[in-house]
Amino acid sequence: MTPKERIVSSVFGTAERLGIRLMLVGAGARDFWLARFAVRANVRATQDVDLACLVADWDIFAIQNGISPDLARSLLEALQEG
């Protein structure tokens, strides 16, 4: 396992123990599936790892990002209005 793979594995293991569901996204996800099916592709190599997690609602999202829940709801409404 590469150092990056060990770190990602550790992060996923810790998240699982805490009940947090993560998803590998971006180039890391692409590279995972290419390797999984032994597909050789000429792709640009990146060294970052992008992770996503599900947040139950806007209040939790706001608190985790240090903004007020009211502001988060206002932002959501503005986005929905276009």
N, C-alpha and C positions, 0 to 999 in steps of 0.2 A: 504494500500500500504506500502511495506517495504521501509526503507530509500534508498536502492539501486534503487528500482523501481521509487521512487520520483525523484532521481537524473537523471536517464535515461530519464524519462518523461520530465523533465525540459530541458535537453540537446536537445532532439528531438524537443520540442516546440520552443526553441530558434533558432535551425538550420532551422526549417521550416519558421520562420518569416524572416530569413536572406536569404532564397532561397537556402539553402544548403540541399541536399538530403543525408540522412544518412541511413545506413543499420546496423542492429544488427547482429553480426557474432559470431562464436565460441560457447563456452558452454552456453553463455547467450541466443543465438538464440535457441539452442537445448532445454534449460530449458523453454523458452517461449512457444514453440510448445508442449512440453510435458504437461505443465500446461494447455494450451489452449484446448487440447483434453483429459484432465484428465487422462493421461497415467502415471502410477506409474512405475518408473524405478530405478534400483539401479545404480546410476551414481555418479561419483566423483564430489563433490561440489567445485566449485571455486568461489571466491569472486570478481574477476575482470570482467570488462565489455569491450568487444571488439567492436569497431565501425569502419565502413568503409565509405568512401565518394568518390564520383566520381569527378575526376579532369579532366577538359576539355582537357588539352594537357600537353605535357612534359614541356613547358616553365612555365606554371602556377605551375606545380609540383615542378620544380626547385626553383622558387622564394619562394614558401611556405616552402621549406626545406633549404633555405639559400645557394643554390649552383647555379652556372651559368647555364643558359639554354644550352650553348654549351656543358658543362660537362654532363648534363642530356642526351642530344642527343647522345653523345659519349658512355655513359653507355648503353643506349638503343641499339645502333648499336652493341656493344660488346656482349650484351645478345642475340641478334638475330643471331649473327654469331656462337654462341655456344662456 
